[in-house]
Amino acid sequence: MGRHASVEPTPQEQGHPRRTVWLERVGMGLAAGVVILLVLRWADLSWATAAAIAVGVTVLVPLAAWVASTVPGHDSGRTG
């Protein structure tokens, strides 16, 4: 019943969502990097410093999203 009654995805369908998830993570990292770069330049930091921090953010955001995906979900059936 409900979502448990759904058909298991085929192996071909399983690869596409994984690719989509990683593309979304990379896109989020790039967006965060660009925003940080613009904010730091607006705050009058040098281009080199702003770019170095933006590159770090661009790498760390997808990495943090991946680490967060490895954490087990909340066990909603557990009480107490």
Sequence and secondary structure as in RCSB ss.txt:
>XXXX:A:sequence
MGRHASVEPTPQEQGHPRRTVWLERVGMGLAAGVVILLVLRWADLSWATAAAIAVGVTVLVPLAAWVASTVPGHD
SGRTG
>XXXX:A:secstr
 GGGGS    HHHHHHHHHHHHHHHHHHHHHHHHHHHHHHHHTT  HHHHHHHHHHHHHHHHHHHHHHHHS    
TT   
